[in-house]
Amino acid sequence: MIETFSMQDLPATCVLYDKLAAGAWLRIDANAIGWDDDFEALVGTNAYGQDYVWGALTLENVEQWRQRLVDSGNFGFCPDREEEHLDVLALQLHLSNLNVTIQDGCAA
């Protein structure tokens, strides 16, 4: 199930968390996020159609995702990067487990 919101009616973090925990995918404007059983992580697609891994389903991660969306309106790889695929998501998940963050296509 996909639940769609706009930035104007963006629910509170706890509401987003509850929906994700219940198995919903969320679409906010052109950004989407949901749980992926294969990667055992929150994964999403940004406004450019590029995939990313957000990490574990925790209230803190959902708050960070929501806040980044509020602050910038988009996130993930920059639009001039080549299309990424699920092998890259696996690498990103591995790096996130090592406390390495991928932001805008670069390790931070």
PyMOL commands that set and color helices and strands:
alter all, ss='L'
color gray80, all
select helices_A, chain A and resi 7-9+13-21+59-72+86-97
alter helices_A, ss='H'
color red, helices_A
select strands_A, chain A and resi 2-5+25-28+31-36+41-45+51-55+102-103+106-107
alter strands_A, ss='S'
color yellow, strands_A
deselect
rebuild
show_as cartoon
